[in-house]
Amino acid sequence: MAEVKAALTDAAAAFDFVAERYDDKWDTAPGRADELYIRHQLRDILETDKKILDAGCGTGLLLDLVDIPSDRYVGVDVSVGMLERGAEKHPSHDMFFGDITSPHDIGSGFGAYISLFGVWSYVNLVEAIKGMCAALVHKGRFFVMLYSPRHPDCLPCFGVEVPVARWTSEELSSAFRSFDIEDFTIRGFCAGGPREGWPTSVYLSRHYVEAPFLYMWPDFGHYLIIEGAI
Ligand SMILES: C[S@@+](CC[C@H](N)C(=O)[O-])C[C@H]1O[C@@H](n2cnc3c(N)ncnc32)[C@H](O)[C@@H]1O
């Protein structure tokens, strides 16, 4: 328990430190292509008529990408700095300070649980799964992106380091085995492009070309994307 709390404090402090510069970092052609591709992957999960939980909402990327009415959106994050930046961009949406591994913080009754770009790599995996199961209604769906062992450290380029966990598809499947999950899938996602300087559309097409291979060999991705329903 002490270790989990220490990691939580580290992550909050690290993301507070980078919050002002965080969005600009991904404002590149490959970064925009990554986000456009992920936006497309979210179309099914967004069809719920219930509330959507943005677990580890950061600066509100999910709301940058898709329109979600404010009465159906809840964002939760442990970094006050990231939350403040999110509130500036999306003042009518609720983004709260809270730990996604604490069912008390995140509440329940959600039809969809979305966690983008590696939030679970800063938390205890089993506690995150438990928190997610407590948050979702029966048949509620989830879409979670985690760092694979191929994910490069992204915070050191901001001058800050924090412990992160990286998982293989086998480790994730095994962690989920003791939970009652339906339609569980794992695939990989390669972030960024091989070169800077191409148009966003080129990086975007690359994602669609790679997608079938990353279903077959998820661990080749920088991220693993897990989806399913409880
Ligand atoms: C890599 S950023 C991703 C942010 C956002 N989802 C995005 O895609 O831009 C990871 C986020 O996870 C948050 N985080 C880390 N541990 C958390 C926890 N236990 N509960 C809630 N948020 C957490 C961090 O504060 C940070 O905003």
The ligand as a Tripos MOL2 file, in Angstrom:
@<TRIPOS>MOLECULE
LIG
   27    29     1     0     0
SMALL
NO_CHARGES

@<TRIPOS>ATOM
      1 C1          0.0210   10.2210  -19.9450 C.3       1 LIG1
      2 S1         -1.1510   11.2700  -19.1490 S.3       1 LIG1
      3 C2         -2.6030   10.9940  -20.1310 C.3       1 LIG1
      4 C3         -3.6410   12.0590  -19.9150 C.3       1 LIG1
      5 C4         -4.8470   11.9890  -20.8600 C.3       1 LIG1
      6 N1         -5.5930   10.7650  -20.6670 N.3       1 LIG1
      7 C5         -4.3860   12.1250  -22.2820 C.2       1 LIG1
      8 O1         -4.5290   11.1680  -23.0610 O.co2     1 LIG1
      9 O2         -3.9100   13.2040  -22.6550 O.co2     1 LIG1
     10 C6         -1.4740   10.3370  -17.6720 C.3       1 LIG1
     11 C7         -2.4490   10.9990  -16.7210 C.3       1 LIG1
     12 O3         -2.7640   10.0620  -15.6970 O.3       1 LIG1
     13 C8         -2.9470   10.7770  -14.4990 C.3       1 LIG1
     14 N2         -2.8850    9.8280  -13.3760 N.ar      1 LIG1
     15 C9         -1.8040    9.1390  -12.9340 C.ar      1 LIG1
     16 N3         -2.1500    8.3680  -11.8730 N.ar      1 LIG1
     17 C10        -3.4850    8.5690  -11.6700 C.ar      1 LIG1
     18 C11        -4.4230    8.0500  -10.7370 C.ar      1 LIG1
     19 N4         -4.0690    7.1640   -9.7900 N.pl3     1 LIG1
     20 N5         -5.7050    8.4720  -10.8140 N.ar      1 LIG1
     21 C12        -6.0790    9.3910  -11.7450 C.ar      1 LIG1
     22 N6         -5.2350    9.9080  -12.6660 N.ar      1 LIG1
     23 C13        -3.9500    9.4940  -12.6310 C.ar      1 LIG1
     24 C14        -1.8370   11.8050  -14.5490 C.3       1 LIG1
     25 O4         -2.0160   12.8530  -13.6370 O.3       1 LIG1
     26 C15        -1.9100   12.2350  -16.0060 C.3       1 LIG1
     27 O5         -2.7920   13.3200  -16.1920 O.3       1 LIG1
@<TRIPOS>BOND
     1     1     2 1
     2     2     3 1
     3     2    10 1
     4     3     4 1
     5     4     5 1
     6     5     6 1
     7     5     7 1
     8     7     8 2
     9     7     9 1
    10    10    11 1
    11    11    12 1
    12    11    26 1
    13    12    13 1
    14    13    14 1
    15    13    24 1
    16    14    15 ar
    17    14    23 ar
    18    15    16 ar
    19    16    17 ar
    20    17    18 ar
    21    17    23 ar
    22    18    19 1
    23    18    20 ar
    24    20    21 ar
    25    21    22 ar
    26    22    23 ar
    27    24    25 1
    28    24    26 1
    29    26    27 1
@<TRIPOS>SUBSTRUCTURE
     1 LIG1         1 GROUP 0 **** ****
